[in-house]
């Protein structure tokens, strides 16, 4: 299994990406090949300085970098020899089985949409975030930012995507799905949530438990929290701010320490035809290591195939026209 890594993506690349790859290599079996995509001479120097065996890795040299401030669509086409563009070409040509990056999120989404493309029937891919639950388990929320404006059918698909993801990768049995709204009653909410509620009640492959409020984010009422990307992003950033405030005040708590994004590594782009993982731009070596290990987990779970099968089982009237 060949995992491609964007070694030039992120605020601290290529140092932290290389250190993360070294750490991940130690935890991966020999059946996994790490393909390091980036400035080969820089990466080799870091490997050697840190006592790593260069022969443990495969290198694909690139000469360009898509920076965080670059326009995603323009940069993807205007920098064909960037680590992100090359990574997606390798993925499209099946020379790697997965691609992971802490680089420009917009460029990663452009590559996902136009290089490997969405699974047939997907209206828009989604990204999720881990939510630590107060009972020690984890949940996920999606979408968290790439789909600010949604239709009910999109939220319906997010519910299916999230259920398959958390069940397959995090082994949550029969995950409970909740719809974020302004009240638990079915009739509460705006036009979007009211229509989505009706759809989710008749959607196969999910265990829909009804509407949830923001205060239910960290309890165990649901394992999958469904929201449009605008609402989901606001909720996620608020949760992140709680952890930041505690760290600034030098307050350590076993539960709130679980909010540290470094522990989770990143998120898959759910609904595309291959395994694509996006990590935070400020990822350090620990986060990069966990990004790579998450990539392994998503590949082993066969997530893409499971999503494709689930969509084919939706009633024709609920599928996106071909």
N, C-alpha and C positions, 0 to 999 in steps of 0.2 A: 504494500500500500504506500503510495507516494503522496506526501503532504507538502505542498508548496507554501513557502513562507515569504511574505514581502519583507525583506530585511531592511528596506529603506523607509518604511512607513512608521510614523509616530514621531513624537517630539524628541525622543532620545535615541533614535536610530542612527547608525547601525549598532551602537554599543549594546544597548539594552536588548534589542532583538537577538543579537548574537549570544549574549549571556543567557537569555531565555531559551534559545535553541539548545545550548549546551546542557542546561538543566533538564529540558524535556527529553533529550536524547538518552539520558540516564534512566528515565522511567519508561521508555518505549521498548518494546521487543524488537528483535532483529527483522521482523517482517515489515516494519515501518521504515521507510526511507524519507529523510528530511531533505527537501530540495530548497536550497537557500538562493533566493532570487534577489540580486542586487549587485553592488560594487564588490566584485570578487576579491580584489586585492585588499580592500579595507576589512572585509569579513575574515579573510584568512589571517590577517595580522592579529585581529582580536582573538581568534581561536587559538593561535599559537601563544600569544601573551598569557592566555588563561589556561594553558596546559591541556587544551582539548586536542583530540586526534582528528586532524583535518580529513582523513580518509573515512570518517564516520558520516560525512555529509556529501551531498551532490550539489554542485554549484552551477547557476545560470547567471552569467554576467550581464549587467545592464549599465547603461551610461546616463540615464535620465531619472529624475525623481518628480513625481506629482506632489507638489507642496500642499500643505493644509489650506493655504489661501487661494490656490488655483481654482478656476472655474472647472467643475467636474467634467462637464460634457466636452468643453474645448480641450482640456488637458488630456483627456483619454484619447482623443484623436490626434492631437498635436504633439504628443509625447509617446510615440509608439514603442520606444525603447525604454520606457519607464518600468519600474518593477511591477506596478499594478497592471499596466497594459500587457506586459509580457506574461505575467502570471495568469491572466484571463485567457490569453492565447493558448498557453499550455493546457489550461483546464478545458478549453473548447476542443482542442485536438486530442484530449484524453492522454496527454503525456504526464499529467498529474491527476490524482483522484480527488483532491480537495485543495482549496486555496484560502489562506488566512492572512489578515493584515490589520495593523493598527493605524493605517494611513488614512488618506482623505476618504471620509465616509461616502460623500457624494459620488466620487469616482468609483468606489466599490459598488455602489448601487447602479451606476451607469453600466459597469461591466456585467453585473448580474442580470440586468434587464436586456441588454443588447448583445451580449456575447454568449453566455450560457442560456439566457432567456427563461421566462417563467414557465412553469409546468402548465400543460394544456388545461384550460379552465380557470386558472388563477387570474383574478382581476388585477390585483396588485400584491406583490410580495410584502411581507411584514418583518419587523424585527421586534424582539422581546427583551425583557430584562428580568433577572432573578429578583424575587421578593422574599427575604427571610421572614418566616412565620414565627409567631410567638411560641408555638408549641414545639419548635425545633426543626420543623419541616421547611420546605421551600415551595414557593409558588412562582408563577410568571405573570407578567402583564404585557399585553400587546394590543395595538401597536404603540411604540414609544417615540414616534417622531417622523417617520418618512411618509406617512399618509395623514396629513392634517385634516383633509376634507374627505369624508367617507360616505358611502351609501350603505344601506342595511345589508345588502348582499356581501359587501366587503367584510363587515363585522362578523357575519355568519361564517365566512371563510377563515377569519382570524381565530374563531372559536375552534374550528376543526384543526387548523394548523397548530394552535397552542396545545390542544389536547394530545395530538399525536407526538409532539415534541416532548412534553413533560413525561408522558407515559413511556416513550421509547428510550429517551436519554437519561432521565432521572428516575425512571421506574416507579412512577406514581400510578397506582392501580385505579382504574375507572375515575380519572380526575374530574373534580367538580368544576363546572364553568359558571362564572358569574358575570353579569353585564353591569358595568359601572354606570350609575344613574344618580339622580338626586332624591331617590326614595326607593324603598324596597317593593312597594306596590307596583304591579304590572302597568298601571295607567300613569305612573309618575315618569317624568322626563321630558325630553323634547321629541320632535317628530322622528329623529333618527333612532333614539333608544326605544321608543314605543314600537316602531315598525320592526326593529331588530329583535325585540323581545318576542314578538309573534313568530318570526322566522326561527329563532333558536329553539322554540318549544317543539318544532316539528323536524328539527335537523337530526339526521342519523349520525352515529359515531360520537356523540357528545352526551355528557351528563349535565344538562343545564339545570341550575338550581335557582335561577331567577335574578332579579336586580340586586345589586350591592351598592352601598354608599362608600364614600371615601374612607370612613372610619373602619371599614371592613378590610382595608388593604393588608393588614398584618395579622388578622385572625385566621381561623381555619374554615371559614364559611365556604371558601372556594380555593381551588388550586390554580385555576386559569382565570385571570381578570381581563375582560375584553373591553376595549375602548378605542375610539378614534385616536389617531396619532397626536392630535393637539392635546386632548385631555390626558392621554397616557404619558406624554412627555412632561406636562406640568406636574402630574403626580410623582413621576420618577424623580424629577429635579428637586421637588420638595423633600422626598425621602432621603436623597443624597445630602441635602443641606443639613438634615438632622445629624448625620454622621460627621459632617465637616465641623459643625458647631461643637460636638462632643470632643473631637480631636483637638480643636483649638483651646478648649477649656481643660484639656488634659484629663478628661473623664473617660475611664475605661470600663466597659460593660460587656460581658460575654455575648449578650444578644446583639447589641448595636455594633460590636466589632464585626459581625457577620455582614454588615452593610458595605464593607470595603470591597470595591469592584475587583481588586487584585485577586480575590479568592475565586473568581468565576471566569476570568479571562476574556469573555466576549459573548457574542450571540450569533447564531446562524441567521442567514437571510432565508426566511421560511417561504417556500413556494417557488424556488427556482430549480433548474434541472441538474444541479450539482451541489456539492457541499462548499458553501462560501461562508467564512466566519469573519465578523467584523469586531475589532477590539477598540478600546478607548485610546484616544490619541496620546494620552499621557502615561501609557502603559510602561511599567518597569519590567525587569527581568522576570519577576515572579508572575506578573500578569501575562507576559508573553508565553511563559511555560504553560500556564493554565489555558491560554488560548489554543495552544497546540494540542494539549490533552483533551480539551473540549472537541476539537476537530476530529481527533481519533474516535471519541465517543459518538459523534454524529454519524461518521462514516460507518462504524460498526453497527449502529442502530438501523441502517438502511432507511434513513428518514425520507429521502426523496421518493423512493419507491412506495413507501407507506402513504405518503401524502397523495401521490398520483392515484393510487388505488382508492383512497377515501373519496377523492373528488369524483371519480368515475361512478361511485355509488350514490352520489347525490341525485335527487330527482331532476329530470331534464329541465324543468321549469326554473330550478334554482341554480343551474350552471350558467356560467358566462358563455354567450354565443361564441362559436369557433370563428 
